Amino acid sequence: MAGQDGFRAIVLEQSDGGVKSSVQTLDDASLPEGDVTVAVHYSDLNYKDGMVVRGLGKLVRTYPHIPGIDFAGVVETSNSPRFKPGEEVVLTGWRVGEVHWGGYASRARVKSDWLVPLPAGMTAKQAMAIGTAGFTAMLAVMALEEHGLTPDNEGEVLVTGAAGGVGSIAVALLANMGYRVAASTGREDQHDYLRDLGATTIIDRAELAEARGPLGPERWSGAIDSVGGKALGAVLAGLRYWSSCASVGNAGGIELGGTVLPFLLRGVNLLGIDSATCPLERRLIAWPRLARGLPMDKLDAIAQVAPLSEVPALAERILKGQVRGRTVIDVRA
Ligand SMILES: NC(=O)c1ccc[n+]([C@@H]2O[C@H](COP(=O)([O-])OP(=O)(O)OC[C@H]3O[C@@H](n4cnc5c(N)ncnc54)[C@H](OP(=O)(O)O)[C@@H]3O)[C@@H](O)[C@H]2O)c1
């Protein structure tokens, strides 16, 4: 029977104007409302997890709080006709780990509407190697395709923040789909890693940060931008006529750098991606596409595994841009 022994979790509590974290065992009675209870096997680490664990950005309103914006595991109990005990499920976003208790726990209770079945051909661990970051990369690719991107278009697809989570998966996914990929990174020691994932060109982050002028030479057939700020302005200025940039992140700033001229003079599109509130129907398209389109050997190279106890230290590191690729959190370790 589920839930007899309580569950283990990272708990955030307010302390001295900040937030402190500890691993605790909680009673099942403390679980929030929801129609599905899941035995969580794996979670992961995203930039947003770093912010939540460090108490930044006012993402969490109520403490004590269990962070972890993603999880994958097995249904223990269900009052939903969509899921039966024993089924493997994945959750990303929906403000889980921010407003609702999240995946850094061996048990979670959530709304069934937030869950998708684990896609065929993918393990729970692989799903968390993908997580919100990889799901976002897939949504960005889908948005670019819907706006005309095909591997036949002239020019490379640019991925910024390429050695990060979204960036790494975007590079591997695009390369496997037949696109030529330009990867922009600020880390010289990650060039070989990015080439191994399939990048054909490496662009120094500084080149985008220092770019001047509203329009540059037409270079890219599309772009996925994790950085924002001035770099985004430079990305827009270098896009080819009628091409698009999917804006997914703000690792370099929340400003929208540049001018409107790429929109007006080159018909360029800026496409917003919000993975957290992505509708269920689109999730049910994106996850199977990830299972088919992302080479699992590349995913192995992108992801490392860490235990729950390492989350606080990893949170510090991801906020400093020091984490490469993806980190799976083994919540049972
Ligand atoms: N819209 C959505 O639904 C959604 C979903 C997931 C993530 N995000 C956002 O997307 C971004 C990336 O998330 P992630 O999980 O991939 O994070 P991540 O693993 O930390 O990757 C971010 C990457 O951005 C680059 N970067 C870091 N600091 C920078 C700076 N000051 N200036 C320029 N580049 C910098 C680094 O890449 P290099 O070392 O290669 O330069 C870093 O690895 C974050 O802003 C996150 O909040 C949004």
The ligand as an SDF file (V2000), in Angstrom:
LIG
                    3D

 48 52  0  0  0  0  0  0  0  0999 V2000
   10.7730   29.5600  -21.7170 N   0  0  0  0  0  0  0  0  0  0  0  0
   10.7730   28.4250  -21.0600 C   0  0  0  0  0  0  0  0  0  0  0  0
    9.7710   27.7290  -20.9640 O   0  0  0  0  0  0  0  0  0  0  0  0
   12.0540   27.9650  -20.4470 C   0  0  0  0  0  0  0  0  0  0  0  0
   12.2720   26.6120  -20.1530 C   0  0  0  0  0  0  0  0  0  0  0  0
   13.5380   26.2080  -19.6900 C   0  0  0  0  0  0  0  0  0  0  0  0
   14.5100   27.1660  -19.4720 C   0  0  0  0  0  0  0  0  0  0  0  0
   14.2330   28.4740  -19.6990 N   0  0  0  0  0  0  0  0  0  0  0  0
   15.2580   29.5060  -19.5390 C   0  0  0  0  0  0  0  0  0  0  0  0
   16.2470   29.2330  -20.5200 O   0  0  0  0  0  0  0  0  0  0  0  0
   17.5220   29.5730  -20.0140 C   0  0  0  0  0  0  0  0  0  0  0  0
   18.4230   28.3420  -20.0890 C   0  0  0  0  0  0  0  0  0  0  0  0
   17.9490   27.3650  -19.1770 O   0  0  0  0  0  0  0  0  0  0  0  0
   18.8630   26.0970  -18.8750 P   0  0  0  0  0  0  0  0  0  0  0  0
   18.1230   25.2350  -17.9510 O   0  0  0  0  0  0  0  0  0  0  0  0
   19.3920   25.5810  -20.1590 O   0  0  0  0  0  0  0  0  0  0  0  0
   20.0490   26.8120  -18.0570 O   0  0  0  0  0  0  0  0  0  0  0  0
   21.6130   26.4940  -18.0700 P   0  0  0  0  0  0  0  0  0  0  0  0
   21.8220   25.0320  -18.1660 O   0  0  0  0  0  0  0  0  0  0  0  0
   22.1990   27.2570  -16.9620 O   0  0  0  0  0  0  0  0  0  0  0  0
   22.0910   27.1200  -19.4530 O   0  0  0  0  0  0  0  0  0  0  0  0
   22.1840   28.5110  -19.6630 C   0  0  0  0  0  0  0  0  0  0  0  0
   23.3840   28.7920  -20.5470 C   0  0  0  0  0  0  0  0  0  0  0  0
   23.3840   30.1660  -20.8960 O   0  0  0  0  0  0  0  0  0  0  0  0
   24.7130   30.6320  -21.0160 C   0  0  0  0  0  0  0  0  0  0  0  0
   24.9020   31.7670  -20.0880 N   0  0  0  0  0  0  0  0  0  0  0  0
   24.9040   31.7290  -18.7320 C   0  0  0  0  0  0  0  0  0  0  0  0
   25.1110   32.9510  -18.2230 N   0  0  0  0  0  0  0  0  0  0  0  0
   25.2310   33.7830  -19.2860 C   0  0  0  0  0  0  0  0  0  0  0  0
   25.4610   35.1830  -19.4290 C   0  0  0  0  0  0  0  0  0  0  0  0
   25.5780   35.9720  -18.3640 N   0  0  0  0  0  0  0  0  0  0  0  0
   25.5280   35.6900  -20.6690 N   0  0  0  0  0  0  0  0  0  0  0  0
   25.4010   34.9020  -21.7570 C   0  0  0  0  0  0  0  0  0  0  0  0
   25.1850   33.5730  -21.6890 N   0  0  0  0  0  0  0  0  0  0  0  0
   25.1070   33.0320  -20.4720 C   0  0  0  0  0  0  0  0  0  0  0  0
   25.6210   29.4600  -20.6610 C   0  0  0  0  0  0  0  0  0  0  0  0
   25.9320   28.7750  -21.8720 O   0  0  0  0  0  0  0  0  0  0  0  0
   27.4150   28.7580  -22.4850 P   0  0  0  0  0  0  0  0  0  0  0  0
   28.3140   28.3970  -21.3470 O   0  0  0  0  0  0  0  0  0  0  0  0
   27.3600   27.7570  -23.5740 O   0  0  0  0  0  0  0  0  0  0  0  0
   27.6670   30.1570  -22.9750 O   0  0  0  0  0  0  0  0  0  0  0  0
   24.7230   28.5740  -19.8320 C   0  0  0  0  0  0  0  0  0  0  0  0
   25.1380   27.2460  -19.8590 O   0  0  0  0  0  0  0  0  0  0  0  0
   17.2880   30.1160  -18.6090 C   0  0  0  0  0  0  0  0  0  0  0  0
   17.1680   31.5130  -18.6720 O   0  0  0  0  0  0  0  0  0  0  0  0
   15.9750   29.4870  -18.2070 C   0  0  0  0  0  0  0  0  0  0  0  0
   15.3130   30.2310  -17.2180 O   0  0  0  0  0  0  0  0  0  0  0  0
   13.0260   28.8840  -20.1740 C   0  0  0  0  0  0  0  0  0  0  0  0
  1  2  1  0
  2  3  2  0
  2  4  1  0
  4  5  1  0
  4 48  2  0
  5  6  2  0
  6  7  1  0
  7  8  2  0
  8  9  1  0
  8 48  1  0
  9 10  1  0
  9 46  1  0
 10 11  1  0
 11 12  1  0
 11 44  1  0
 12 13  1  0
 13 14  1  0
 14 15  2  0
 14 16  1  0
 14 17  1  0
 17 18  1  0
 18 19  2  0
 18 20  1  0
 18 21  1  0
 21 22  1  0
 22 23  1  0
 23 24  1  0
 23 42  1  0
 24 25  1  0
 25 26  1  0
 25 36  1  0
 26 27  1  0
 26 35  1  0
 27 28  2  0
 28 29  1  0
 29 30  1  0
 29 35  2  0
 30 31  1  0
 30 32  2  0
 32 33  1  0
 33 34  2  0
 34 35  1  0
 36 37  1  0
 36 42  1  0
 37 38  1  0
 38 39  2  0
 38 40  1  0
 38 41  1  0
 42 43  1  0
 44 45  1  0
 44 46  1  0
 46 47  1  0
M  CHG  2   8   1  16  -1
M  END
$$$$
